[in-house]
Amino acid sequence: MGQAALKPDRRNAPDENIDWKRVVHLMLLSRELDEMEEKRLVPEKKVLYQFSARGHDMAQILLGLNLTGRHDAACGYYRSRPLLLSLGVDPADALGSAMARAGGYSDGRDIGVVFNYPNPNGASALPMCGGVGSQYTPTAGWAQAITYFSKQLKNSDYDRDIAVVLGGDGSVASNGFWSALTVATTQGLPMLFYIEDNGFGISVPSTLQTPEGNIAANLASWKNITILDGDGSDPQEAARLTRGAVDLVRDERRPVLLRLKVPRLEGHSFQDTQTYKSEELVRSEWARDPLPRLKDYLVPAILSEEEWEAAAGAAKAAAEQARVEAESRPIADPETVTRNVFFEGEMQVMGGQHRAGYRAPETTERMAGDGQRINMVTAIRRTLDHEMSINDRVVLFGEDIGPKGGVHAVTLGLQEKYGTDRVFDTSLSEEGIVGRAVGMALAGLVPVPEIQFRKYAEPASEQINDCGTVRWRTNNRFAAPIVLRMPGGFFKCGDPWHSQTNEVAFVHQPGWKVAVPSNAEDAVGLLRTSLRGNDPVIFFEHRAMLDHAWARRPYPGDNFALAFGKAKFTRQGSDITLVTWGAMVHRCEEAAEGISADVIDLRTLMPWDRNAVLSSVRRTRRCLIVHEDLGTAGFGAEIAAAVADEAFIDLDAPVSRLAMPDIPSPHNPVLLDWAVPSTERIRRKITELLEY
C-alpha cells in the first residue's frame, strides 16, 4: 500500500476536525521556548544542551494531537519537544528539565532533551535515550504488548491503541531501526515509524545514510507495511498524512512508515554553526519554514490577523511563565542522586507488573522437594513453567526457543503448552530481542528474553545499558523489569564465541541485578525471585552446569525463592576462605577436601554478599577468590579490593585471586583445561596461601 491508501482532501480549506487554534498555540509556544533557550538561557549557561525543533515542530504537533488512545505511546529523540507539548507536558517541566532543575523528567539526572512522560490516563512518552536509533525496538515492544493485551488477555481497552516512534534521517541507518522494522512487519504490529527527514545527521547528508537519501523510496517494496511520503512543512499535507497514518495503524493493526521532509532551521545543536551548509541551502530551508506557511493557511480561514497576534502574545507569556517557574525550582539535593538505581519500595509511575497491581505469592527459603535430583535445565524449565501457569503476563522469547526448545533445551515443550503468543522465536537480532523486551516491560508485561550465548549479547549492549538506567534516569517515573536469560561459559571445550563469561560487564551496568547460580536448587530460587521482582535481572546459566551431576538437586518447590545478595557457605572451616560462583563452586569444593575451609558461593554478583565474605575472612585470616572470567578487572578484583580495604589488619596472607589469563576461551580441551582454574590449580593455590 502507498499514498493511494489515503484519501486526498477535496478542498483546500483546513480540516475542520483538527483543533487548529491548539496547533497554533503549541507551534508558537515551541518557537518561543526555542528562542528563549537560544538567546537567553544558553548564553547565560542555564541550559547546557539545546536542540532546536524549528522546522520539525508543526508536523510533530499535528501528529501528537492524533494520539488520543489511553494506551498510545510515543518514543522520540532529542528534537521531539513539540510532540511532548502536544501530549500535554507542562512547559515548565520541559524548560526546567532543560535547565537540569529538580522535578521535571529526571530531577537533573539526564539532559533535558531526553524526555519521558508517564501518563496512565492518556498517551505517554516512553523514556527517550541519547543514543541515535535506540528508540525503535522498545517502541516495537510496546506495540507487541498492545497486541498481547488485546488478543491474548482479551482486554478491549487496547484494541485501537498504537505505538509511535520518531526518528531522523540519520537514525534509519541504525541497527535499532532495521531490527524494529523486521519485528513490526513480521509480527504485524500496530506501530507507526515517523521519520523526520531534514537532510542531515549533524553534518552528514542523508545520501550517506540511505541510497539517494529517501528511506520511503527504498522501502517501497518492503512487505507488510504501508509507506507514506510527503512534505512536513505544508500544513495541509502534514495534517492529512499524520492523521491518515495514525488512522491506518489504528484500523488495520499493521505498521506504517511516514517520512516527512522538513527543514532543520538551526544547527544540530546550539553549538553547531552549520558551516557545512551553503548560504543558498540555508536560504532555501528558511523558505520552507512551516510557521509562516501555517499562518498563511489559517489566516483568515480559521483565525483573523488579530487572533493570530493574540495567540503569539499568549504563547510568549506562557513561555515566560514557564521560565519563571523553572528558574524557581532548586537543584536536586546531591545526596539523593544515588537513589532509585534499584526499586527501593516506592513504586514507579509506569512500567512493570507491580505497577499494574501484581502481588507476588508468598515464598519461602525452606525446600519442599520430593527428593528426586534434577539437572539445572529441568529446574529452570520447571520454574518458568510454573510461573507462566500462574501469571499470564510472563512471556518468553529468543532465537530458537520455540519448537526447538532452545539450543540448550531449557524451553523445550513450553511453546506447545502455552502457545506462540507467549513463547516465540525471534529474528536474529539481539538488539531487537532486548529492546523489544524493554518496551514490553514498560507496558506491564514480564518479558523473559534469551540471549543464546553470552558473547551474542554484545549487539544488544546499548539496550542493556539503557534498560538498567531507566529507573535512575527518570527518577522512578519509569522502570523496565525484564529477566534476561543468558547461557555462557565453557562446556567440554571452549571457544571465543560461545564460552565467554565476562559477567563483570553486567555488574558494571547500573540498575541490573546479576544472578550466577551454580546448581539446580539455587537456579530455581533466584529465577523465581527474578520473575516476581521489580528490577531487571541478568540470569546467567553456566553451560557446564546445566547437566552436571554435581549441580543436580531436588526441585525445592513452587514457593521456593532466594534473596539476592545472600551467599551460601557450601563448606565451612577455619583456615582459609574461598570465594567463588558459577562453575568454579564445584571445583573449589573438590579442592578444599581435607582442608578446613569456608567455601562461599556468592550466587549473585549484584548485589554481592559483602558481609558474608568479610566476616569469614576476619575469622580464617586468608582469602582466595576463584573465577572463570579473566583476571584483569574481573569481579574478583572488586572482592579483593573490599577485603583489602576492610579486613586488611585481619589477614595473615595476601588476598589472592585465581582466574583465567587475559585471553579468550581456547577451543582445544587441552588448552582450555590449562586456562580455566582447575581443581588441582586451586588446591595448589590454597596450599601456597596456607604456607605463607
C-alpha positions in Angstrom: 0.0 0.0 0.0 1.2 3.5 -0.7 -0.1 7.1 -0.7 -3.2 6.0 -2.6 -4.3 4.4 0.7 -5.1 7.8 2.0 -7.9 9.9 0.5 -6.7 13.3 -0.6 -8.5 16.4 0.6 -11.1 17.6 -2.0 -10.8 21.2 -0.9 -8.0 23.5 0.2 -9.8 24.6 3.4 -8.3 23.5 6.7 -9.6 20.2 8.0 -12.4 21.1 10.4 -11.7 18.0 12.6 -8.4 19.5 13.7 -8.1 22.0 16.5 -6.1 24.5 14.6 -6.1 27.0 17.4 -4.5 24.4 19.6 -1.9 23.7 16.8 -1.2 27.5 16.6 -0.7 27.9 20.3 1.6 24.9 20.6 3.6 25.9 17.5 4.1 29.4 18.8 4.9 28.2 22.3 7.5 25.8 20.9 9.1 28.6 18.9 9.2 30.8 22.0 10.9 28.1 24.1 13.5 27.5 21.4 14.2 31.2 21.0 14.3 31.7 24.8 16.9 29.0 25.1 19.0 30.2 22.2 19.0 33.9 23.0 19.0 33.8 26.8 19.3 30.5 28.7 22.2 29.0 26.7 24.3 32.2 26.7 23.6 32.5 30.4 24.7 28.9 30.9 21.4 28.0 32.4 20.8 25.4 29.7 23.8 23.3 28.7 22.4 21.2 25.9 20.0 22.7 23.4 18.4 21.2 20.3 16.1 23.5 18.3 12.9 22.0 16.9 12.3 24.8 14.4 11.2 23.3 11.2 10.2 20.0 12.8 7.6 21.5 15.1 4.4 21.8 13.1 4.2 18.2 11.8 5.1 16.8 15.3 2.3 18.8 16.9 -0.2 17.6 14.3 1.0 14.0 14.9 0.8 14.4 18.7 -2.8 15.7 18.6 -3.8 12.4 16.9 -2.5 10.3 19.8 -5.7 10.1 21.8 -5.7 6.4 22.9 -5.3 5.7 26.6 -2.5 3.2 25.9 -1.0 5.1 22.9 2.7 5.7 23.4 5.4 7.6 21.5 9.1 7.4 21.8 11.0 10.4 20.4 14.5 11.7 20.3 16.3 14.9 21.2 14.3 17.1 18.8 10.8 16.0 20.0 9.7 18.7 22.4 6.8 19.9 20.2 5.3 16.4 20.3 5.7 16.3 24.1 3.9 19.7 24.3 1.1 18.3 22.2 0.7 15.3 24.6 0.2 17.7 27.5 3.6 18.1 29.0 3.9 21.1 31.2 6.2 23.7 29.6 7.7 24.4 33.0 8.7 20.7 33.2 10.1 20.9 29.8 12.1 24.0 30.4 13.0 23.1 34.0 14.4 19.7 32.7 16.4 21.6 30.1 17.8 23.6 33.0 18.6 20.4 35.0 16.5 21.6 37.9 14.7 19.4 40.4 11.4 17.8 39.3 10.6 17.5 35.6 11.7 14.5 33.7 14.7 13.4 35.7 15.5 15.7 38.7 18.5 16.9 36.8 20.0 13.5 36.2 19.6 13.4 32.5 19.9 16.0 29.7 16.7 18.0 29.3 16.0 17.0 25.7 15.8 13.3 26.7 12.1 13.3 27.6 9.8 10.9 29.3 6.1 11.4 30.2 4.2 8.7 32.2 0.5 9.3 31.5 -1.7 6.5 32.9 -4.8 8.2 31.5 -3.6 9.0 28.0 -0.8 8.9 25.5 2.6 8.5 27.2 6.1 9.3 26.0 8.3 6.4 26.6 11.7 7.2 28.1 13.9 8.5 25.4 17.6 7.8 25.2 20.6 9.8 24.0 21.7 7.1 21.5 20.5 7.6 18.0 18.3 4.7 16.9 17.8 3.3 20.4 14.2 4.3 20.5 13.0 1.9 17.8 13.0 -1.5 19.4 11.5 -0.5 22.7 8.6 1.1 20.8 8.2 -2.2 18.9 8.0 -3.9 22.3 5.2 -1.6 23.4 3.3 -2.3 20.1 3.7 -6.0 20.7 2.4 -5.6 24.3 -0.6 -3.8 23.0 -1.3 -6.7 20.7 -0.8 -9.1 23.6 -3.1 -7.3 26.0 -5.8 -7.1 23.2 -5.6 -10.6 21.8 -4.1 -12.8 24.4 -5.5 -11.2 27.5 -8.8 -10.1 25.8 -8.6 -6.6 27.1 -10.6 -4.5 24.7 -9.1 -1.3 26.1 -6.1 -1.9 23.9 -7.9 -2.8 20.7 -7.2 0.5 18.9 -4.1 1.8 20.7 -0.9 2.2 18.9 2.9 2.8 19.3 4.7 5.7 17.5 8.4 6.1 17.2 10.1 9.3 15.9 13.4 9.4 14.2 15.5 11.4 11.9 17.0 10.5 8.6 20.3 9.6 10.3 18.7 7.1 12.5 17.4 4.9 9.6 20.9 3.6 9.2 21.0 2.3 12.8 20.7 -1.3 14.0 17.7 -0.4 16.0 15.7 0.9 13.0 16.2 -2.2 10.9 15.6 -4.5 13.8 12.3 -2.8 14.8 11.2 -2.7 11.1 11.7 -6.5 10.9 9.9 -7.1 14.2 6.9 -4.8 13.3 6.5 -6.3 9.8 6.9 -9.9 10.7 4.6 -9.6 13.7 2.1 -7.2 12.1 2.3 -4.7 15.0 0.3 -1.5 15.4 3.3 0.7 15.0 4.0 4.0 13.2 7.5 4.8 12.1 7.6 8.6 11.9 10.7 9.7 10.0 11.6 13.4 10.0 14.0 13.9 7.2 15.9 17.2 7.4 18.6 16.0 5.0 21.4 15.9 7.6 22.7 13.8 10.5 24.5 16.7 12.2 26.7 17.4 9.1 26.4 14.1 7.2 24.0 14.3 4.3 21.1 11.8 4.2 22.5 10.4 1.0 25.2 8.7 3.1 22.6 7.2 5.4 20.4 5.6 2.8 20.6 5.3 -1.0 19.6 8.6 -2.6 18.6 9.9 0.8 14.9 8.7 0.9 14.1 5.8 3.2 10.5 5.8 2.0 11.5 5.2 -1.6 14.0 2.5 -0.6 11.3 0.7 1.4 8.7 0.8 -1.3 8.8 -3.0 -1.9 9.1 -3.9 1.8 6.3 -6.3 2.7 3.6 -5.9 5.3 4.0 -2.1 5.8 2.3 1.0 4.3 4.8 3.6 3.1 3.8 7.2 3.1 5.9 10.2 2.0 5.3 13.9 1.9 6.1 17.5 2.9 6.1 18.2 6.6 6.2 21.9 6.0 2.9 22.1 4.2 0.1 22.4 6.8 -2.5 20.7 4.7 -0.3 17.8 3.6 1.2 17.3 7.0 -2.2 17.3 8.6 -3.6 14.8 6.1 -0.6 12.4 6.3 -0.2 12.4 10.1 -3.9 11.8 10.6 -4.1 9.3 7.8 -1.0 7.4 9.1 -2.4 7.2 12.6 -5.8 6.1 11.4 -4.3 3.4 9.2 -2.4 1.9 12.1 -5.4 2.1 14.4 -7.8 0.5 11.8 -5.6 -2.1 10.1 -3.4 -3.0 13.2 -0.4 -3.1 10.9 2.8 -0.9 10.7 3.0 2.3 8.7 6.1 4.3 7.9 5.6 8.0 7.3 8.5 10.0 6.0 8.1 13.8 6.1 10.6 16.1 4.6 11.3 19.0 7.0 13.9 21.8 7.2 16.3 22.0 10.1 16.3 25.7 10.5 19.0 25.8 13.2 22.1 23.7 13.8 22.1 20.2 15.0 22.6 21.7 18.5 23.2 25.2 19.7 27.0 24.8 19.2 26.6 23.7 15.6 27.3 26.7 13.3 26.2 24.8 10.1 29.3 25.9 8.2 29.0 22.8 6.1 25.8 24.2 4.5 26.0 26.7 1.7 24.2 30.1 2.0 21.9 29.1 -0.8 20.9 25.9 1.1 20.2 27.8 4.3 18.1 30.3 2.5 16.1 27.5 0.8 15.5 25.9 4.2 14.2 29.1 5.7 11.9 29.5 2.7 10.3 26.2 3.8 9.7 27.3 7.4 6.3 25.8 8.3 5.4 28.7 10.7 4.7 31.4 8.0 3.1 28.7 5.9 0.8 27.7 8.8 -0.2 31.4 9.2 -0.9 31.8 5.5 -3.0 28.6 5.6 -5.1 29.6 8.7 -5.4 33.4 8.4 -8.1 34.4 7.6 -9.7 30.9 7.0 -9.7 30.0 10.7 -8.2 32.9 12.6 -8.1 36.6 12.0 -4.9 38.5 12.0 -5.8 39.9 15.4 -6.4 36.4 16.8 -3.1 35.2 15.4 -1.3 38.1 17.1 -3.2 37.4 20.3 -2.1 33.7 20.2 1.5 34.9 19.7 1.3 37.1 22.7 -0.3 34.3 24.8 2.5 31.9 23.8 5.1 34.4 24.7 3.5 34.9 28.1 3.2 31.1 28.6 6.9 30.6 27.8 7.9 33.4 30.2 5.8 31.9 32.9 7.4 28.6 32.3 10.8 30.2 32.6 10.0 31.9 35.9 8.6 28.7 37.3 11.5 26.6 36.0 14.1 29.0 37.4 12.4 29.0 40.8 13.0 25.3 41.1 16.0 24.3 43.1 18.8 21.9 42.1 18.2 18.5 43.5 20.0 17.6 46.7 23.2 15.8 45.6 22.8 13.2 48.3 19.7 12.0 46.5 21.5 11.2 43.3 22.3 7.6 44.3 18.6 6.8 44.9 16.4 4.8 42.5 19.1 2.8 40.9 17.0 -0.2 42.0 13.5 -0.5 43.4 13.5 0.9 46.9 9.9 0.5 47.9 8.3 3.5 46.3 6.5 2.3 43.2 7.4 3.7 39.8 4.7 5.7 37.9 4.8 3.4 34.9 6.3 0.1 33.9 6.4 -3.5 35.2 3.8 -5.8 36.5 3.8 -4.4 40.0 2.7 -1.0 38.8 -0.2 -2.8 37.2 -1.3 -4.3 40.5 0.6 -7.6 40.6 1.0 -9.1 44.0 3.5 -11.9 44.3 2.5 -15.1 46.1 4.1 -15.9 49.4 7.6 -17.5 49.1 9.9 -19.4 51.4 13.6 -20.4 51.6 12.6 -23.7 53.0 12.7 -26.5 50.4 9.7 -28.7 49.8 11.1 -31.1 47.2 10.3 -34.7 46.5 13.9 -35.8 46.9 14.4 -36.6 43.2 17.5 -34.9 41.8 17.1 -32.9 38.6 19.6 -31.1 36.5 19.7 -27.3 36.1 18.0 -27.4 32.7 15.0 -29.2 34.1 14.9 -26.9 37.2 14.9 -23.7 35.1 12.2 -25.1 32.7 10.0 -26.2 35.6 10.3 -22.8 37.3 9.4 -21.0 34.0 6.5 -23.4 33.5 5.1 -22.8 37.0 5.4 -19.0 36.8 3.8 -18.9 33.4 0.9 -21.1 34.7 0.1 -18.6 37.5 1.0 -15.3 35.7 -0.3 -14.6 32.2 1.9 -11.6 31.9 5.1 -13.7 31.6 6.3 -14.2 28.0 9.4 -16.0 26.7 11.2 -15.3 23.5 14.6 -15.5 21.8 16.3 -17.3 18.9 15.3 -21.0 18.6 13.4 -21.2 21.9 10.1 -22.2 20.2 9.6 -25.7 18.7 13.3 -26.5 19.1 13.2 -25.6 22.8 16.4 -23.6 22.8 19.9 -24.7 21.9 20.2 -25.9 25.5 16.7 -27.4 25.6 15.7 -25.1 28.5 12.3 -24.1 26.9 11.5 -27.5 25.4 7.8 -28.1 25.3 6.8 -24.6 26.6 5.6 -23.3 23.3 3.4 -26.4 22.8 1.9 -25.8 26.2 1.5 -22.0 26.2 1.2 -21.1 22.5 3.1 -18.9 20.1 1.9 -15.7 21.7 3.7 -16.5 25.0 6.7 -18.5 23.8 8.0 -17.4 20.5 11.1 -17.3 18.2 12.6 -14.0 17.2 14.6 -12.7 14.3 18.4 -12.9 14.6 18.9 -9.6 16.3 19.9 -9.3 19.9 19.2 -5.5 19.7 15.6 -6.5 18.8 15.3 -9.1 21.5 16.4 -6.9 24.4 15.0 -3.6 23.0 11.6 -5.3 22.5 11.7 -6.7 26.0 12.2 -3.2 27.4 9.1 -1.9 25.6 7.0 -4.9 26.8 8.2 -4.3 30.4 7.3 -0.6 30.2 3.8 -1.7 29.1 3.4 -4.0 32.1 4.4 -7.5 30.9 7.1 -9.7 32.3 9.4 -10.4 29.3 11.9 -13.2 29.7 14.2 -12.8 26.6 17.0 -15.3 26.0 20.4 -14.4 24.6 21.6 -17.7 23.1 25.2 -17.4 24.3 26.9 -14.7 26.4 29.1 -13.3 23.6 26.0 -12.7 21.5 24.8 -10.0 24.0 27.3 -7.5 22.5 25.0 -6.2 19.7 22.4 -5.5 22.5 24.8 -3.7 24.8 23.1 -0.3 24.2 19.7 -1.6 25.0 21.1 -3.5 28.1 22.6 -0.3 29.4 19.5 1.8 28.6 17.2 -0.8 30.3 19.3 -0.7 33.5 19.3 3.0 33.8 15.6 3.6 33.1 14.6 3.9 36.8 17.5 6.1 37.7 17.5 8.5 34.8 13.7 9.1 35.1 14.0 9.3 38.9 11.5 6.5 39.4 8.9 7.7 36.8 9.6 4.5 34.7 11.1 1.1 35.2 11.6 -1.8 32.8 12.0 -5.1 34.9 13.0 -7.8 32.5 14.7 -11.2 33.1 17.4 -11.7 30.6 18.5 -15.3 30.5 22.0 -15.9 29.2 23.9 -19.2 28.9 27.7 -18.9 28.8 31.0 -20.4 30.0 32.9 -23.4 28.9 31.3 -26.8 28.1 33.6 -29.8 27.4 35.5 -27.4 25.1 35.7 -23.7 24.7 36.0 -21.0 22.0 36.0 -17.2 21.8 32.3 -17.1 20.7 30.2 -19.5 22.9 32.3 -19.8 26.1 32.7 -16.3 27.3 31.5 -15.4 30.8 32.5 -11.7 31.4 29.8 -11.3 33.9 31.6 -8.3 35.4 30.4 -6.3 32.4 26.8 -6.5 33.6 27.8 -5.8 37.2 29.2 -2.5 35.8 25.9 -1.6 34.2 23.9 0.4 36.8 20.4 -0.9 37.6 21.0 -4.6 36.7 20.9 -7.4 39.2 23.1 -10.3 38.3 22.5 -13.9 39.3 25.0 -16.7 38.7 23.6 -19.9 40.1 25.9 -22.9 40.4 23.2 -25.6 40.8 19.6 -26.5 40.2 18.3 -25.5 43.6 19.8 -22.0 43.5 18.7 -21.6 39.9 15.0 -22.2 40.9 15.2 -19.8 43.9 16.9 -17.0 42.1 14.9 -17.3 38.9 11.6 -17.2 40.9 12.7 -14.1 42.7 13.7 -12.5 39.4 10.4 -13.3 37.7 8.4 -11.8 40.7 10.7 -8.9 41.3 10.7 -5.2 40.2 14.2 -4.8 38.7 15.9 -6.0 35.5 18.0 -9.2 36.1 20.8 -10.9 34.2 20.2 -14.6 34.8 23.5 -16.3 33.9 23.2 -20.0 33.2 26.5 -21.8 33.1 26.7 -24.2 30.2 28.9 -26.7 32.1 26.5 -26.9 35.0 23.2 -27.3 33.0 23.5 -31.0 33.1 26.4 -31.5 35.5 25.9 -34.3 38.0 27.2 -32.2 40.9 24.8 -29.4 40.1 21.7 -31.7 40.3 19.4 -31.1 43.2 15.9 -31.9 44.2 13.3 -29.4 42.9 12.8 -27.2 46.0 9.1 -26.5 45.5 6.9 -24.0 43.7 7.1 -21.5 46.6 10.9 -21.6 46.9 12.7 -18.3 46.3 16.1 -16.9 47.3 17.0 -13.3 48.1 19.6 -11.6 46.0 22.8 -10.6 47.8 22.8 -13.6 50.2 25.7 -16.0 49.7 25.8 -19.7 50.6 28.5 -21.4 52.6 28.8 -24.7 50.8 31.6 -25.8 53.2 32.8 -24.3 56.5 36.2 -24.3 58.1 38.7 -22.1 59.9 41.9 -21.9 57.9 41.0 -20.1 54.6 38.1 -18.5 52.8 37.4 -19.4 49.2 35.0 -17.0 47.4 33.6 -18.2 44.1 30.5 -18.6 41.9 29.1 -20.5 38.9 31.1 -23.5 37.6 34.0 -22.8 40.0 32.0 -23.7 43.1 32.2 -27.4 42.3 36.0 -27.2 41.7 36.6 -25.2 44.9 34.7 -27.7 46.9 36.8 -30.5 45.4 40.0 -28.6 46.0 39.0 -28.0 49.7 38.6 -31.7 50.5 40.6 -32.4 53.7 41.2 -28.7 54.4 39.4 -26.6 57.0 38.0 -24.0 54.6 35.0 -21.8 54.1 33.7 -22.1 50.5 31.4 -19.3 49.7 29.1 -19.5 46.7 28.1 -15.8 46.1 25.1 -16.8 43.9 24.6 -13.2 42.9 27.2 -10.6 41.9 24.9 -7.6 42.0 24.3 -7.3 44.9 27.1 -9.5 46.4 27.2 -10.6 50.0 30.0 -8.4 51.2 29.2 -9.2 54.9 29.5 -12.9 54.4 32.9 -12.6 52.8 34.3 -10.1 55.3 33.1 -12.0 58.3 34.6 -15.2 57.0 37.9 -13.6 56.1 38.2 -12.0 59.6 37.8 -15.5 61.1 40.0 -17.5 58.7 42.5 -14.7 58.0 43.2 -15.9 54.5 41.2 -15.3 51.2 41.4 -16.9 47.8 38.9 -15.7 45.1 38.4 -18.1 42.2 36.5 -17.3 39.0 36.4 -18.3 35.3 36.4 -14.8 33.9 39.7 -13.0 33.0 41.8 -11.9 35.9 42.4 -8.3 34.9 39.4 -6.2 36.0 37.4 -9.4 36.7 34.8 -9.3 39.5 37.4 -10.9 41.8 39.3 -7.6 41.8 36.3 -5.9 43.3 36.1 -8.5 46.1 39.8 -8.4 46.7 39.7 -4.6 47.0 36.9 -4.8 49.5 38.8 -7.4 51.6 42.0 -5.3 51.5 40.1 -2.2 52.4 38.0 -3.5 55.2 39.8 -6.6 56.6 43.5 -5.8 55.9 44.6 -6.0 59.6 42.9 -9.4 59.9 44.9 -11.0 57.1 47.8 -13.4 57.6 48.5 -13.7 53.9 47.9 -11.5 50.8 44.4 -11.6 49.2 44.8 -13.8 46.2 43.0 -14.5 43.0 42.9 -17.4 40.6 41.3 -16.7 37.3 41.6 -17.1 33.5 44.6 -15.4 31.9 43.7 -12.4 29.8 42.8 -14.4 26.7 39.6 -15.6 25.0 38.4 -19.1 25.9 40.5 -21.6 23.8 38.8 -24.3 21.8 41.0 -27.3 22.2 40.2 -29.1 25.5 43.8 -29.4 26.5 44.3 -25.6 26.1 41.0 -25.0 27.8 42.0 -27.1 30.8 45.2 -25.2 31.1 43.5 -21.8 31.0 40.5 -22.4 33.3 41.2 -22.8 37.0 41.2 -26.5 37.7 40.7 -28.3 40.9 44.5 -29.1 41.1 45.5 -25.5 40.5 43.0 -24.3 43.1 44.4 -26.7 45.6 48.0 -25.7 44.9 47.0 -22.1 45.5 45.3 -22.9 48.7 48.4 -24.7 49.9 50.6 -21.8 48.9 48.4 -19.4 51.0 48.3 -21.7 54.0 52.1 -22.0 54.0 52.6 -18.2 53.6 
